[in-house]
Amino acid sequence: MDIGGILIWLLVGAVAGFLADLVVGGIGFGMLGDIVIGIIGGFLGGLIFNLLGINTGNSLLWDIVVAFLGAVILLLILKAVRRT
């Protein structure tokens, strides 16, 4: 993977993690945490979309949407685990 690909991963992760953090209610992992949540959310969202048979193509916008949805699911799970 080249440096451009890594920067795209970081950008998608940051945007998706930040937006998911806003939607879920501010768990407060900070910028680095948002990037990590967004990247993990991208994997989770990609897995979910793949299992549902939804092909999102190769678009930066769809990458952000998929990562955002996965990050929201991940943050909701983390929020539920933190309560117990």
N, CA, C and O atoms as a Maestro MAE file, in Angstrom:
{
 s_m_m2io_version
 :::
 2.0.0
}

f_m_ct {
 s_m_title
 :::
 protein
 m_atom[336] {
  # First column is atom index #
  i_m_mmod_type
  r_m_x_coord
  r_m_y_coord
  r_m_z_coord
  i_m_residue_number
  s_m_chain_name
  s_m_pdb_residue_name
  s_m_pdb_atom_name
  i_m_atomic_number
  :::
  1 25 0.852 -1.168 0.000 1 A "MET " " N  " 7
  2 3 0.000 0.000 0.000 1 A "MET " " CA " 6
  3 2 0.901 1.235 0.000 1 A "MET " " C  " 6
  4 15 1.881 1.301 0.742 1 A "MET " " O  " 8
  5 25 0.565 2.188 -0.821 2 A "ASP " " N  " 7
  6 3 1.359 3.399 -0.901 2 A "ASP " " CA " 6
  7 2 0.880 4.435 0.120 2 A "ASP " " C  " 6
  8 15 -0.122 4.226 0.804 2 A "ASP " " O  " 8
  9 25 1.591 5.529 0.212 3 A "ILE " " N  " 7
  10 3 1.285 6.569 1.195 3 A "ILE " " CA " 6
  11 2 -0.083 7.207 0.921 3 A "ILE " " C  " 6
  12 15 -0.770 7.618 1.856 3 A "ILE " " O  " 8
  13 25 -0.477 7.290 -0.343 4 A "GLY " " N  " 7
  14 3 -1.793 7.841 -0.685 4 A "GLY " " CA " 6
  15 2 -2.923 6.981 -0.129 4 A "GLY " " C  " 6
  16 15 -3.916 7.504 0.376 4 A "GLY " " O  " 8
  17 25 -2.772 5.676 -0.223 5 A "GLY " " N  " 7
  18 3 -3.782 4.760 0.314 5 A "GLY " " CA " 6
  19 2 -3.898 4.866 1.829 5 A "GLY " " C  " 6
  20 15 -4.995 4.826 2.385 5 A "GLY " " O  " 8
  21 25 -2.768 5.000 2.477 6 A "ILE " " N  " 7
  22 3 -2.773 5.151 3.937 6 A "ILE " " CA " 6
  23 2 -3.456 6.456 4.334 6 A "ILE " " C  " 6
  24 15 -4.232 6.489 5.289 6 A "ILE " " O  " 8
  25 25 -3.171 7.516 3.610 7 A "LEU " " N  " 7
  26 3 -3.812 8.808 3.906 7 A "LEU " " CA " 6
  27 2 -5.320 8.749 3.687 7 A "LEU " " C  " 6
  28 15 -6.079 9.359 4.440 7 A "LEU " " O  " 8
  29 25 -5.759 8.021 2.664 8 A "ILE " " N  " 7
  30 3 -7.205 7.856 2.423 8 A "ILE " " CA " 6
  31 2 -7.836 7.093 3.582 8 A "ILE " " C  " 6
  32 15 -8.915 7.463 4.044 8 A "ILE " " O  " 8
  33 25 -7.185 6.035 4.060 9 A "TRP " " N  " 7
  34 3 -7.697 5.279 5.214 9 A "TRP " " CA " 6
  35 2 -7.842 6.196 6.423 9 A "TRP " " C  " 6
  36 15 -8.859 6.168 7.115 9 A "TRP " " O  " 8
  37 25 -6.818 7.009 6.673 10 A "LEU " " N  " 7
  38 3 -6.863 7.924 7.813 10 A "LEU " " CA " 6
  39 2 -7.965 8.958 7.655 10 A "LEU " " C  " 6
  40 15 -8.660 9.277 8.620 10 A "LEU " " O  " 8
  41 25 -8.129 9.484 6.449 11 A "LEU " " N  " 7
  42 3 -9.172 10.475 6.192 11 A "LEU " " CA " 6
  43 2 -10.559 9.877 6.378 11 A "LEU " " C  " 6
  44 15 -11.403 10.456 7.062 11 A "LEU " " O  " 8
  45 25 -10.793 8.725 5.774 12 A "VAL " " N  " 7
  46 3 -12.098 8.054 5.906 12 A "VAL " " CA " 6
  47 2 -12.355 7.707 7.373 12 A "VAL " " C  " 6
  48 15 -13.459 7.920 7.874 12 A "VAL " " O  " 8
  49 25 -11.361 7.183 8.055 13 A "GLY " " N  " 7
  50 3 -11.508 6.839 9.465 13 A "GLY " " CA " 6
  51 2 -11.814 8.041 10.328 13 A "GLY " " C  " 6
  52 15 -12.661 7.973 11.219 13 A "GLY " " O  " 8
  53 25 -11.122 9.154 10.067 14 A "ALA " " N  " 7
  54 3 -11.349 10.363 10.859 14 A "ALA " " CA " 6
  55 2 -12.749 10.915 10.649 14 A "ALA " " C  " 6
  56 15 -13.434 11.250 11.615 14 A "ALA " " O  " 8
  57 25 -13.178 11.011 9.405 15 A "VAL " " N  " 7
  58 3 -14.507 11.557 9.108 15 A "VAL " " CA " 6
  59 2 -15.589 10.640 9.664 15 A "VAL " " C  " 6
  60 15 -16.511 11.106 10.334 15 A "VAL " " O  " 8
  61 25 -15.487 9.349 9.394 16 A "ALA " " N  " 7
  62 3 -16.503 8.399 9.856 16 A "ALA " " CA " 6
  63 2 -16.545 8.330 11.378 16 A "ALA " " C  " 6
  64 15 -17.627 8.327 11.963 16 A "ALA " " O  " 8
  65 25 -15.400 8.277 12.017 17 A "GLY " " N  " 7
  66 3 -15.345 8.208 13.475 17 A "GLY " " CA " 6
  67 2 -15.882 9.462 14.132 17 A "GLY " " C  " 6
  68 15 -16.603 9.387 15.126 17 A "GLY " " O  " 8
  69 25 -15.534 10.621 13.580 18 A "PHE " " N  " 7
  70 3 -16.013 11.892 14.125 18 A "PHE " " CA " 6
  71 2 -17.533 11.999 14.006 18 A "PHE " " C  " 6
  72 15 -18.212 12.359 14.968 18 A "PHE " " O  " 8
  73 25 -18.060 11.684 12.824 19 A "LEU " " N  " 7
  74 3 -19.510 11.762 12.623 19 A "LEU " " CA " 6
  75 2 -20.252 10.741 13.486 19 A "LEU " " C  " 6
  76 15 -21.306 11.047 14.043 19 A "LEU " " O  " 8
  77 25 -19.709 9.545 13.595 20 A "ALA " " N  " 7
  78 3 -20.343 8.522 14.429 20 A "ALA " " CA " 6
  79 2 -20.342 8.951 15.896 20 A "ALA " " C  " 6
  80 15 -21.317 8.723 16.612 20 A "ALA " " O  " 8
  81 25 -19.258 9.565 16.337 21 A "ASP " " N  " 7
  82 3 -19.170 10.045 17.710 21 A "ASP " " CA " 6
  83 2 -20.220 11.127 17.974 21 A "ASP " " C  " 6
  84 15 -20.801 11.182 19.057 21 A "ASP " " O  " 8
  85 25 -20.456 11.975 16.992 22 A "LEU " " N  " 7
  86 3 -21.501 13.004 17.131 22 A "LEU " " CA " 6
  87 2 -22.886 12.375 17.227 22 A "LEU " " C  " 6
  88 15 -23.706 12.798 18.042 22 A "LEU " " O  " 8
  89 25 -23.148 11.374 16.404 23 A "VAL " " N  " 7
  90 3 -24.465 10.751 16.351 23 A "VAL " " CA " 6
  91 2 -24.744 9.932 17.615 23 A "VAL " " C  " 6
  92 15 -25.842 9.995 18.168 23 A "VAL " " O  " 8
  93 25 -23.761 9.175 18.063 24 A "VAL " " N  " 7
  94 3 -23.967 8.279 19.194 24 A "VAL " " CA " 6
  95 2 -24.020 9.043 20.516 24 A "VAL " " C  " 6
  96 15 -24.655 8.581 21.464 24 A "VAL " " O  " 8
  97 25 -23.382 10.168 20.593 25 A "GLY " " N  " 7
  98 3 -23.497 10.951 21.813 25 A "GLY " " CA " 6
  99 2 -22.197 11.190 22.533 25 A "GLY " " C  " 6
  100 15 -22.176 11.278 23.761 25 A "GLY " " O  " 8
  101 25 -21.136 11.293 21.811 26 A "GLY " " N  " 7
  102 3 -19.870 11.720 22.402 26 A "GLY " " CA " 6
  103 2 -19.320 10.820 23.482 26 A "GLY " " C  " 6
  104 15 -19.375 11.156 24.665 26 A "GLY " " O  " 8
  105 25 -18.798 9.692 23.090 27 A "ILE " " N  " 7
  106 3 -18.155 8.810 24.065 27 A "ILE " " CA " 6
  107 2 -16.827 9.411 24.498 27 A "ILE " " C  " 6
  108 15 -16.390 9.206 25.630 27 A "ILE " " O  " 8
  109 25 -16.185 10.150 23.604 28 A "GLY " " N  " 7
  110 3 -14.996 10.901 23.973 28 A "GLY " " CA " 6
  111 2 -13.682 10.165 23.872 28 A "GLY " " C  " 6
  112 15 -12.929 10.113 24.845 28 A "GLY " " O  " 8
  113 25 -13.389 9.595 22.717 29 A "PHE " " N  " 7
  114 3 -12.110 8.928 22.504 29 A "PHE " " CA " 6
  115 2 -11.058 9.872 21.927 29 A "PHE " " C  " 6
  116 15 -9.892 9.488 21.832 29 A "PHE " " O  " 8
  117 25 -11.422 11.068 21.546 30 A "GLY " " N  " 7
  118 3 -10.477 12.009 20.960 30 A "GLY " " CA " 6
  119 2 -10.273 11.739 19.482 30 A "GLY " " C  " 6
  120 15 -10.867 10.822 18.916 30 A "GLY " " O  " 8
  121 25 -9.414 12.560 18.854 31 A "MET " " N  " 7
  122 3 -9.225 12.461 17.415 31 A "MET " " CA " 6
  123 2 -8.583 11.137 17.008 31 A "MET " " C  " 6
  124 15 -9.019 10.517 16.037 31 A "MET " " O  " 8
  125 25 -7.571 10.702 17.721 32 A "LEU " " N  " 7
  126 3 -6.927 9.431 17.388 32 A "LEU " " CA " 6
  127 2 -7.908 8.271 17.577 32 A "LEU " " C  " 6
  128 15 -7.940 7.339 16.773 32 A "LEU " " O  " 8
  129 25 -8.694 8.336 18.631 33 A "GLY " " N  " 7
  130 3 -9.709 7.315 18.868 33 A "GLY " " CA " 6
  131 2 -10.760 7.303 17.782 33 A "GLY " " C  " 6
  132 15 -11.212 6.237 17.363 33 A "GLY " " O  " 8
  133 25 -11.163 8.509 17.311 34 A "ASP " " N  " 7
  134 3 -12.137 8.592 16.223 34 A "ASP " " CA " 6
  135 2 -11.607 7.943 14.957 34 A "ASP " " C  " 6
  136 15 -12.346 7.265 14.242 34 A "ASP " " O  " 8
  137 25 -10.325 8.151 14.680 35 A "ILE " " N  " 7
  138 3 -9.721 7.541 13.489 35 A "ILE " " CA " 6
  139 2 -9.739 6.017 13.613 35 A "ILE " " C  " 6
  140 15 -10.102 5.314 12.669 35 A "ILE " " O  " 8
  141 25 -9.348 5.519 14.774 36 A "VAL " " N  " 7
  142 3 -9.329 4.066 14.989 36 A "VAL " " CA " 6
  143 2 -10.747 3.496 14.905 36 A "VAL " " C  " 6
  144 15 -10.971 2.472 14.259 36 A "VAL " " O  " 8
  145 25 -11.706 4.164 15.563 37 A "ILE " " N  " 7
  146 3 -13.106 3.724 15.510 37 A "ILE " " CA " 6
  147 2 -13.600 3.740 14.068 37 A "ILE " " C  " 6
  148 15 -14.297 2.817 13.647 37 A "ILE " " O  " 8
  149 25 -13.250 4.776 13.305 38 A "GLY " " N  " 7
  150 3 -13.670 4.864 11.902 38 A "GLY " " CA " 6
  151 2 -13.076 3.768 11.039 38 A "GLY " " C  " 6
  152 15 -13.761 3.213 10.179 38 A "GLY " " O  " 8
  153 25 -11.807 3.451 11.259 39 A "ILE " " N  " 7
  154 3 -11.165 2.390 10.470 39 A "ILE " " CA " 6
  155 2 -11.763 1.027 10.819 39 A "ILE " " C  " 6
  156 15 -12.070 0.237 9.927 39 A "ILE " " O  " 8
  157 25 -11.928 0.753 12.108 40 A "ILE " " N  " 7
  158 3 -12.562 -0.505 12.513 40 A "ILE " " CA " 6
  159 2 -14.006 -0.540 12.017 40 A "ILE " " C  " 6
  160 15 -14.496 -1.581 11.579 40 A "ILE " " O  " 8
  161 25 -14.680 0.607 12.090 41 A "GLY " " N  " 7
  162 3 -16.045 0.709 11.573 41 A "GLY " " CA " 6
  163 2 -16.112 0.432 10.087 41 A "GLY " " C  " 6
  164 15 -17.091 -0.136 9.604 41 A "GLY " " O  " 8
  165 25 -15.075 0.828 9.353 42 A "GLY " " N  " 7
  166 3 -15.015 0.532 7.922 42 A "GLY " " CA " 6
  167 2 -14.973 -0.965 7.659 42 A "GLY " " C  " 6
  168 15 -15.649 -1.465 6.761 42 A "GLY " " O  " 8
  169 25 -14.172 -1.678 8.449 43 A "PHE " " N  " 7
  170 3 -14.124 -3.137 8.318 43 A "PHE " " CA " 6
  171 2 -15.466 -3.761 8.691 43 A "PHE " " C  " 6
  172 15 -15.972 -4.632 7.983 43 A "PHE " " O  " 8
  173 25 -16.037 -3.311 9.804 44 A "LEU " " N  " 7
  174 3 -17.321 -3.845 10.265 44 A "LEU " " CA " 6
  175 2 -18.435 -3.534 9.262 44 A "LEU " " C  " 6
  176 15 -19.226 -4.412 8.917 44 A "LEU " " O  " 8
  177 25 -18.493 -2.289 8.799 45 A "GLY " " N  " 7
  178 3 -19.503 -1.911 7.814 45 A "GLY " " CA " 6
  179 2 -19.334 -2.661 6.508 45 A "GLY " " C  " 6
  180 15 -20.316 -3.081 5.896 45 A "GLY " " O  " 8
  181 25 -18.074 -2.832 6.071 46 A "GLY " " N  " 7
  182 3 -17.814 -3.595 4.855 46 A "GLY " " CA " 6
  183 2 -18.267 -5.040 4.978 46 A "GLY " " C  " 6
  184 15 -18.821 -5.612 4.040 46 A "GLY " " O  " 8
  185 25 -18.024 -5.628 6.155 47 A "LEU " " N  " 7
  186 3 -18.463 -6.995 6.398 47 A "LEU " " CA " 6
  187 2 -19.989 -7.097 6.348 47 A "LEU " " C  " 6
  188 15 -20.536 -8.010 5.730 47 A "LEU " " O  " 8
  189 25 -20.665 -6.160 6.999 48 A "ILE " " N  " 7
  190 3 -22.131 -6.164 7.021 48 A "ILE " " CA " 6
  191 2 -22.705 -5.976 5.621 48 A "ILE " " C  " 6
  192 15 -23.602 -6.712 5.210 48 A "ILE " " O  " 8
  193 25 -22.187 -4.993 4.890 49 A "PHE " " N  " 7
  194 3 -22.682 -4.754 3.533 49 A "PHE " " CA " 6
  195 2 -22.419 -5.959 2.643 49 A "PHE " " C  " 6
  196 15 -23.256 -6.315 1.814 49 A "PHE " " O  " 8
  197 25 -21.252 -6.594 2.812 50 A "ASN " " N  " 7
  198 3 -20.918 -7.781 2.021 50 A "ASN " " CA " 6
  199 2 -21.867 -8.929 2.338 50 A "ASN " " C  " 6
  200 15 -22.333 -9.615 1.428 50 A "ASN " " O  " 8
  201 25 -22.159 -9.145 3.620 51 A "LEU " " N  " 7
  202 3 -23.072 -10.216 4.013 51 A "LEU " " CA " 6
  203 2 -24.488 -9.972 3.489 51 A "LEU " " C  " 6
  204 15 -25.215 -10.916 3.181 51 A "LEU " " O  " 8
  205 25 -24.871 -8.697 3.391 52 A "LEU " " N  " 7
  206 3 -26.190 -8.356 2.860 52 A "LEU " " CA " 6
  207 2 -26.213 -8.353 1.328 52 A "LEU " " C  " 6
  208 15 -27.276 -8.202 0.726 52 A "LEU " " O  " 8
  209 25 -25.057 -8.519 0.700 53 A "GLY " " N  " 7
  210 3 -24.980 -8.549 -0.754 53 A "GLY " " CA " 6
  211 2 -25.077 -7.177 -1.395 53 A "GLY " " C  " 6
  212 15 -25.436 -7.059 -2.566 53 A "GLY " " O  " 8
  213 25 -24.760 -6.133 -0.629 54 A "ILE " " N  " 7
  214 3 -24.825 -4.764 -1.150 54 A "ILE " " CA " 6
  215 2 -23.442 -4.376 -1.658 54 A "ILE " " C  " 6
  216 15 -22.467 -4.383 -0.907 54 A "ILE " " O  " 8
  217 25 -23.372 -4.038 -2.945 55 A "ASN " " N  " 7
  218 3 -22.128 -3.611 -3.550 55 A "ASN " " CA " 6
  219 2 -22.122 -2.086 -3.614 55 A "ASN " " C  " 6
  220 15 -22.958 -1.486 -4.290 55 A "ASN " " O  " 8
  221 25 -21.188 -1.468 -2.917 56 A "THR " " N  " 7
  222 3 -21.130 -0.005 -2.869 56 A "THR " " CA " 6
  223 2 -20.198 0.581 -3.916 56 A "THR " " C  " 6
  224 15 -20.102 1.802 -4.046 56 A "THR " " O  " 8
  225 25 -19.522 -0.257 -4.652 57 A "GLY " " N  " 7
  226 3 -18.614 0.245 -5.679 57 A "GLY " " CA " 6
  227 2 -17.322 0.759 -5.075 57 A "GLY " " C  " 6
  228 15 -16.957 0.396 -3.956 57 A "GLY " " O  " 8
  229 25 -16.645 1.593 -5.814 58 A "ASN " " N  " 7
  230 3 -15.356 2.115 -5.377 58 A "ASN " " CA " 6
  231 2 -15.425 3.632 -5.354 58 A "ASN " " C  " 6
  232 15 -14.907 4.295 -6.253 58 A "ASN " " O  " 8
  233 25 -16.056 4.177 -4.341 59 A "SER " " N  " 7
  234 3 -16.249 5.617 -4.235 59 A "SER " " CA " 6
  235 2 -15.868 6.073 -2.831 59 A "SER " " C  " 6
  236 15 -16.186 5.397 -1.852 59 A "SER " " O  " 8
  237 25 -15.204 7.192 -2.728 60 A "LEU " " N  " 7
  238 3 -14.804 7.722 -1.435 60 A "LEU " " CA " 6
  239 2 -16.029 8.030 -0.575 60 A "LEU " " C  " 6
  240 15 -16.009 7.790 0.632 60 A "LEU " " O  " 8
  241 25 -17.085 8.552 -1.176 61 A "LEU " " N  " 7
  242 3 -18.302 8.857 -0.430 61 A "LEU " " CA " 6
  243 2 -18.914 7.586 0.156 61 A "LEU " " C  " 6
  244 15 -19.304 7.565 1.323 61 A "LEU " " O  " 8
  245 25 -18.999 6.523 -0.655 62 A "TRP " " N  " 7
  246 3 -19.544 5.259 -0.150 62 A "TRP " " CA " 6
  247 2 -18.646 4.661 0.917 62 A "TRP " " C  " 6
  248 15 -19.136 4.063 1.875 62 A "TRP " " O  " 8
  249 25 -17.339 4.813 0.764 63 A "ASP " " N  " 7
  250 3 -16.417 4.333 1.791 63 A "ASP " " CA " 6
  251 2 -16.693 5.019 3.125 63 A "ASP " " C  " 6
  252 15 -16.680 4.372 4.172 63 A "ASP " " O  " 8
  253 25 -16.940 6.318 3.089 64 A "ILE " " N  " 7
  254 3 -17.233 7.066 4.308 64 A "ILE " " CA " 6
  255 2 -18.577 6.631 4.893 64 A "ILE " " C  " 6
  256 15 -18.699 6.474 6.107 64 A "ILE " " O  " 8
  257 25 -19.587 6.436 4.038 65 A "VAL " " N  " 7
  258 3 -20.910 6.007 4.517 65 A "VAL " " CA " 6
  259 2 -20.822 4.631 5.181 65 A "VAL " " C  " 6
  260 15 -21.363 4.425 6.267 65 A "VAL " " O  " 8
  261 25 -20.146 3.704 4.529 66 A "VAL " " N  " 7
  262 3 -20.009 2.345 5.077 66 A "VAL " " CA " 6
  263 2 -19.235 2.388 6.394 66 A "VAL " " C  " 6
  264 15 -19.634 1.752 7.370 66 A "VAL " " O  " 8
  265 25 -18.132 3.134 6.424 67 A "ALA " " N  " 7
  266 3 -17.338 3.236 7.648 67 A "ALA " " CA " 6
  267 2 -18.132 3.924 8.754 67 A "ALA " " C  " 6
  268 15 -18.031 3.541 9.919 67 A "ALA " " O  " 8
  269 25 -18.922 4.939 8.397 68 A "PHE " " N  " 7
  270 3 -19.751 5.642 9.374 68 A "PHE " " CA " 6
  271 2 -20.770 4.701 10.001 68 A "PHE " " C  " 6
  272 15 -20.922 4.678 11.223 68 A "PHE " " O  " 8
  273 25 -21.466 3.929 9.183 69 A "LEU " " N  " 7
  274 3 -22.466 3.005 9.712 69 A "LEU " " CA " 6
  275 2 -21.817 1.937 10.596 69 A "LEU " " C  " 6
  276 15 -22.347 1.596 11.653 69 A "LEU " " O  " 8
  277 25 -20.686 1.419 10.167 70 A "GLY " " N  " 7
  278 3 -19.966 0.454 10.993 70 A "GLY " " CA " 6
  279 2 -19.475 1.063 12.291 70 A "GLY " " C  " 6
  280 15 -19.512 0.413 13.336 70 A "GLY " " O  " 8
  281 25 -19.011 2.318 12.234 71 A "ALA " " N  " 7
  282 3 -18.529 3.002 13.436 71 A "ALA " " CA " 6
  283 2 -19.667 3.274 14.413 71 A "ALA " " C  " 6
  284 15 -19.481 3.173 15.626 71 A "ALA " " O  " 8
  285 25 -20.848 3.621 13.893 72 A "VAL " " N  " 7
  286 3 -22.015 3.827 14.763 72 A "VAL " " CA " 6
  287 2 -22.351 2.524 15.488 72 A "VAL " " C  " 6
  288 15 -22.582 2.528 16.697 72 A "VAL " " O  " 8
  289 25 -22.377 1.418 14.759 73 A "ILE " " N  " 7
  290 3 -22.669 0.117 15.375 73 A "ILE " " CA " 6
  291 2 -21.615 -0.210 16.430 73 A "ILE " " C  " 6
  292 15 -21.946 -0.662 17.526 73 A "ILE " " O  " 8
  293 25 -20.354 0.018 16.097 74 A "LEU " " N  " 7
  294 3 -19.270 -0.258 17.037 74 A "LEU " " CA " 6
  295 2 -19.397 0.604 18.292 74 A "LEU " " C  " 6
  296 15 -19.236 0.098 19.403 74 A "LEU " " O  " 8
  297 25 -19.682 1.892 18.134 75 A "LEU " " N  " 7
  298 3 -19.814 2.773 19.292 75 A "LEU " " CA " 6
  299 2 -21.018 2.406 20.154 75 A "LEU " " C  " 6
  300 15 -20.958 2.506 21.380 75 A "LEU " " O  " 8
  301 25 -22.107 1.984 19.521 76 A "LEU " " N  " 7
  302 3 -23.271 1.547 20.306 76 A "LEU " " CA " 6
  303 2 -22.938 0.304 21.127 76 A "LEU " " C  " 6
  304 15 -23.373 0.177 22.271 76 A "LEU " " O  " 8
  305 25 -22.171 -0.605 20.545 77 A "ILE " " N  " 7
  306 3 -21.743 -1.801 21.278 77 A "ILE " " CA " 6
  307 2 -20.829 -1.401 22.437 77 A "ILE " " C  " 6
  308 15 -20.993 -1.886 23.557 77 A "ILE " " O  " 8
  309 25 -19.859 -0.510 22.166 78 A "LEU " " N  " 7
  310 3 -18.948 -0.061 23.221 78 A "LEU " " CA " 6
  311 2 -19.696 0.657 24.333 78 A "LEU " " C  " 6
  312 15 -19.379 0.485 25.509 78 A "LEU " " O  " 8
  313 25 -20.684 1.457 23.967 79 A "LYS " " N  " 7
  314 3 -21.479 2.186 24.950 79 A "LYS " " CA " 6
  315 2 -22.266 1.208 25.829 79 A "LYS " " C  " 6
  316 15 -22.363 1.406 27.040 79 A "LYS " " O  " 8
  317 25 -22.822 0.162 25.229 80 A "ALA " " N  " 7
  318 3 -23.568 -0.833 25.990 80 A "ALA " " CA " 6
  319 2 -22.643 -1.608 26.924 80 A "ALA " " C  " 6
  320 15 -23.025 -1.921 28.051 80 A "ALA " " O  " 8
  321 25 -21.444 -1.918 26.473 81 A "VAL " " N  " 7
  322 3 -20.497 -2.673 27.298 81 A "VAL " " CA " 6
  323 2 -20.000 -1.812 28.459 81 A "VAL " " C  " 6
  324 15 -19.806 -2.318 29.564 81 A "VAL " " O  " 8
  325 25 -19.796 -0.529 28.219 82 A "ARG " " N  " 7
  326 3 -19.313 0.377 29.268 82 A "ARG " " CA " 6
  327 2 -20.304 0.522 30.409 82 A "ARG " " C  " 6
  328 15 -19.896 0.721 31.553 82 A "ARG " " O  " 8
  329 25 -21.589 0.428 30.126 83 A "ARG " " N  " 7
  330 3 -22.625 0.578 31.151 83 A "ARG " " CA " 6
  331 2 -22.622 -0.568 32.133 83 A "ARG " " C  " 6
  332 15 -23.005 -0.397 33.290 83 A "ARG " " O  " 8
  333 25 -22.194 -1.743 31.686 84 A "THR " " N  " 7
  334 3 -22.284 -2.916 32.565 84 A "THR " " CA " 6
  335 2 -21.039 -3.121 33.366 84 A "THR " " C  " 6
  336 15 -20.959 -4.065 34.152 84 A "THR " " O  " 8
  :::
 }
 m_bond[335] {
  # First column is bond index #
  i_m_from
  i_m_to
  i_m_order
  :::
  1 1 2 1
  2 2 3 1
  3 3 4 2
  4 3 5 1
  5 5 6 1
  6 6 7 1
  7 7 8 2
  8 7 9 1
  9 9 10 1
  10 10 11 1
  11 11 12 2
  12 11 13 1
  13 13 14 1
  14 14 15 1
  15 15 16 2
  16 15 17 1
  17 17 18 1
  18 18 19 1
  19 19 20 2
  20 19 21 1
  21 21 22 1
  22 22 23 1
  23 23 24 2
  24 23 25 1
  25 25 26 1
  26 26 27 1
  27 27 28 2
  28 27 29 1
  29 29 30 1
  30 30 31 1
  31 31 32 2
  32 31 33 1
  33 33 34 1
  34 34 35 1
  35 35 36 2
  36 35 37 1
  37 37 38 1
  38 38 39 1
  39 39 40 2
  40 39 41 1
  41 41 42 1
  42 42 43 1
  43 43 44 2
  44 43 45 1
  45 45 46 1
  46 46 47 1
  47 47 48 2
  48 47 49 1
  49 49 50 1
  50 50 51 1
  51 51 52 2
  52 51 53 1
  53 53 54 1
  54 54 55 1
  55 55 56 2
  56 55 57 1
  57 57 58 1
  58 58 59 1
  59 59 60 2
  60 59 61 1
  61 61 62 1
  62 62 63 1
  63 63 64 2
  64 63 65 1
  65 65 66 1
  66 66 67 1
  67 67 68 2
  68 67 69 1
  69 69 70 1
  70 70 71 1
  71 71 72 2
  72 71 73 1
  73 73 74 1
  74 74 75 1
  75 75 76 2
  76 75 77 1
  77 77 78 1
  78 78 79 1
  79 79 80 2
  80 79 81 1
  81 81 82 1
  82 82 83 1
  83 83 84 2
  84 83 85 1
  85 85 86 1
  86 86 87 1
  87 87 88 2
  88 87 89 1
  89 89 90 1
  90 90 91 1
  91 91 92 2
  92 91 93 1
  93 93 94 1
  94 94 95 1
  95 95 96 2
  96 95 97 1
  97 97 98 1
  98 98 99 1
  99 99 100 2
  100 99 101 1
  101 101 102 1
  102 102 103 1
  103 103 104 2
  104 103 105 1
  105 105 106 1
  106 106 107 1
  107 107 108 2
  108 107 109 1
  109 109 110 1
  110 110 111 1
  111 111 112 2
  112 111 113 1
  113 113 114 1
  114 114 115 1
  115 115 116 2
  116 115 117 1
  117 117 118 1
  118 118 119 1
  119 119 120 2
  120 119 121 1
  121 121 122 1
  122 122 123 1
  123 123 124 2
  124 123 125 1
  125 125 126 1
  126 126 127 1
  127 127 128 2
  128 127 129 1
  129 129 130 1
  130 130 131 1
  131 131 132 2
  132 131 133 1
  133 133 134 1
  134 134 135 1
  135 135 136 2
  136 135 137 1
  137 137 138 1
  138 138 139 1
  139 139 140 2
  140 139 141 1
  141 141 142 1
  142 142 143 1
  143 143 144 2
  144 143 145 1
  145 145 146 1
  146 146 147 1
  147 147 148 2
  148 147 149 1
  149 149 150 1
  150 150 151 1
  151 151 152 2
  152 151 153 1
  153 153 154 1
  154 154 155 1
  155 155 156 2
  156 155 157 1
  157 157 158 1
  158 158 159 1
  159 159 160 2
  160 159 161 1
  161 161 162 1
  162 162 163 1
  163 163 164 2
  164 163 165 1
  165 165 166 1
  166 166 167 1
  167 167 168 2
  168 167 169 1
  169 169 170 1
  170 170 171 1
  171 171 172 2
  172 171 173 1
  173 173 174 1
  174 174 175 1
  175 175 176 2
  176 175 177 1
  177 177 178 1
  178 178 179 1
  179 179 180 2
  180 179 181 1
  181 181 182 1
  182 182 183 1
  183 183 184 2
  184 183 185 1
  185 185 186 1
  186 186 187 1
  187 187 188 2
  188 187 189 1
  189 189 190 1
  190 190 191 1
  191 191 192 2
  192 191 193 1
  193 193 194 1
  194 194 195 1
  195 195 196 2
  196 195 197 1
  197 197 198 1
  198 198 199 1
  199 199 200 2
  200 199 201 1
  201 201 202 1
  202 202 203 1
  203 203 204 2
  204 203 205 1
  205 205 206 1
  206 206 207 1
  207 207 208 2
  208 207 209 1
  209 209 210 1
  210 210 211 1
  211 211 212 2
  212 211 213 1
  213 213 214 1
  214 214 215 1
  215 215 216 2
  216 215 217 1
  217 217 218 1
  218 218 219 1
  219 219 220 2
  220 219 221 1
  221 221 222 1
  222 222 223 1
  223 223 224 2
  224 223 225 1
  225 225 226 1
  226 226 227 1
  227 227 228 2
  228 227 229 1
  229 229 230 1
  230 230 231 1
  231 231 232 2
  232 231 233 1
  233 233 234 1
  234 234 235 1
  235 235 236 2
  236 235 237 1
  237 237 238 1
  238 238 239 1
  239 239 240 2
  240 239 241 1
  241 241 242 1
  242 242 243 1
  243 243 244 2
  244 243 245 1
  245 245 246 1
  246 246 247 1
  247 247 248 2
  248 247 249 1
  249 249 250 1
  250 250 251 1
  251 251 252 2
  252 251 253 1
  253 253 254 1
  254 254 255 1
  255 255 256 2
  256 255 257 1
  257 257 258 1
  258 258 259 1
  259 259 260 2
  260 259 261 1
  261 261 262 1
  262 262 263 1
  263 263 264 2
  264 263 265 1
  265 265 266 1
  266 266 267 1
  267 267 268 2
  268 267 269 1
  269 269 270 1
  270 270 271 1
  271 271 272 2
  272 271 273 1
  273 273 274 1
  274 274 275 1
  275 275 276 2
  276 275 277 1
  277 277 278 1
  278 278 279 1
  279 279 280 2
  280 279 281 1
  281 281 282 1
  282 282 283 1
  283 283 284 2
  284 283 285 1
  285 285 286 1
  286 286 287 1
  287 287 288 2
  288 287 289 1
  289 289 290 1
  290 290 291 1
  291 291 292 2
  292 291 293 1
  293 293 294 1
  294 294 295 1
  295 295 296 2
  296 295 297 1
  297 297 298 1
  298 298 299 1
  299 299 300 2
  300 299 301 1
  301 301 302 1
  302 302 303 1
  303 303 304 2
  304 303 305 1
  305 305 306 1
  306 306 307 1
  307 307 308 2
  308 307 309 1
  309 309 310 1
  310 310 311 1
  311 311 312 2
  312 311 313 1
  313 313 314 1
  314 314 315 1
  315 315 316 2
  316 315 317 1
  317 317 318 1
  318 318 319 1
  319 319 320 2
  320 319 321 1
  321 321 322 1
  322 322 323 1
  323 323 324 2
  324 323 325 1
  325 325 326 1
  326 326 327 1
  327 327 328 2
  328 327 329 1
  329 329 330 1
  330 330 331 1
  331 331 332 2
  332 331 333 1
  333 333 334 1
  334 334 335 1
  335 335 336 2
  :::
 }
}
